Structure formats: structure tokens, C-alpha cells
Amino acid sequence: MQRFRDGGENGASLKKVVEPYEKDSHRPVKGILIAVLVLFMVVMMVLPLALVVSSALKEGWAAYMRAILDEYTIKALKLTVFATASAVAVNTVFGIFASILISKYYFRGRQFLATLIDIPFSISPVIAGLVFSLTFGNLGWMGGFLQAHNVKIVFAVPGVILATIFVTFPFVFRELLPVLQAQGKEEEEAAALMGAGKWKIFSRITFPHIRWALLYGIVLCTARAMGEFGAVSVISGHLRGVTNTLPLHVEILYNEFNTTAAFAVSSLLVIMAVILLILRSVVVSAGSRKESL
């Protein structure tokens, strides 16, 4: 009996019999799941992307390049990159400070603060754009003050940046918080007792633990910022060449029945999304490799 439990001859024989049976019994289920997953990915991802590429090149390479190099497309691309970079920079700094504050310090209202940070996940971006318009617009409660100081937010670039920051607010924070909570405070407290300063503790102890989560959060924040439509659409005013980002420019081209140009500009977003997807895969694999060492 003991030999059987310890994996002796009888145990080994039973294992040889059971393993093929388990593999055979799971094979149909695995095949069905793989087929469903592949079908879903083809319908939801591959076919739409193939349609974007084929429609963008429908009238030839010259028409594609003409749409890509159009003056308004270039301006929309520059504004998209600028708004994305601004949102990522602000939310990275905020995410680091907020996650350290909530994970390392205990104070009343800590969980309520974390819930407030998650608000952009739970409300429609269109509502967020409307709220900002009613707050900072000419008829908003800050409209008089902003007009008196010649500051324009709604229907201007600052409004686009503000809306982009809002919708991407929690991404970096949500990636860092669980990592910092799992790390605990013992290492930082020990370093502080040994006389290390705040910056040295962060750079030598805290940052090495969160760097992969931070990179992953930055990638997610960038992807979300580039594709933002709802909040920016409300607050931007759709001023072509001024407040139009790439998603808004695509909508205008499509509404004008200029479908080839609309799909050509859409392909820019697809290319940037694929680049971010590759970066995400690299970050995930590098982080997993680092954790396994």
C-alpha cells in the first residue's frame, strides 16, 4: 500500500493508464474551446482589421498616401500624439504617487480615495466630456473666471488634453497598486532604519519591484489615450485642424462619404495599436522572465 502511495511499480502502472485516459477525455473539450476562440478572434479582430487595410488600399497606393499626408491628417496625428504624451506623463506621475500613498500609508478614507480614482472606469466618456464642458465652458461655473483671464479650455487643445487625462486616469495606478500591496513595507522600513533617504529607498527598493507593472500601465494608458473618442468629441467642438484627433478626423471623413481616406487614416491607428501590442507582449514576457529568475 505504501509503495502504491509513494509511486512504486503499481503507482507508476496506474499513472500510465490514467494519463492517456485524462488526455483523451479532455481532447474534445479543448478542441471545442480552441475552435470557439479562433472563430471569435477571426470575426471580432481579423476580419475588421483586414477590412480596414483592404478598404484603405482600394483606390491604390497613391490615394492612400495622399490621405495619410493630408494637412488635416498630419495635424490630427500631431494632436493625438501630443494629447497622448501629456496624458501618459501626468497619469504616470499621479499613478506612482497615488499607489504608494494608498499601499504604504494608512489613513481614514483610503479605500474611498481608491474608489474615486476608478470613476473613469464606471462612467461614459461622453458624460465626462459633457461635465467638463459644463464646468469650463462659457456658461459653466468657471466660465466667467476663465474668460476674464483669457483662458480657453472648451473647444481648444487644453480641453482635449484634459479629457484624455481623465479617461486614462486609473490605468497606471491600477497596475501599480496590487504590486505594491503584495510587496509590503518591510524592506522600505528596514532601509529607513539604516538611514536611507526617501529617494534612495524608492530608487533602490520600490522601483525595481514596480518597473514592469509601470511599463505595462504606461502601454495600456497610451493605447487608451490614442483611441479616445467620446469625451474628446464632446469637448473639442470638432474644429478641423485645431482640436480634431485622429479618431475624430476619421469620423469627419466617413460622414463626408470619403470612405477611402477614412479607412486610410484608420490604418494609422491600427499600425500604432499593433506597435503597442508588440510592446505589451515584450513587457509581459520580460516581466515574467524576470520574476522566474
Protein Blocks (a to p, Z undefined) as FASTA:
>chain_A
ZZmmnopaklmmmmmmmmmmmmmmmmmmmmmmmmmmmmmmmmmmmmmmmmmmmmmmmnoj
klmmmmmmpmklmmmmmmmmmmmmmmmmmmmmmmmmmmmmmmmpccehklmmmmmmmmmm
mpcfklmmmmmmmmmmmklmklmmmmmnopafehpfklmmmmmmmmmmmmmmmmmmmmmm
mnommlmmmmmmnopafklmmmmmmmmmmmmmmmmmmmmmmmmmmmpmklmmmmnoopgh
klmcfklmmmmmmmnopaklmmmmmmmmmmmmmmmmmmmmmmmmmmmmmmmZZ
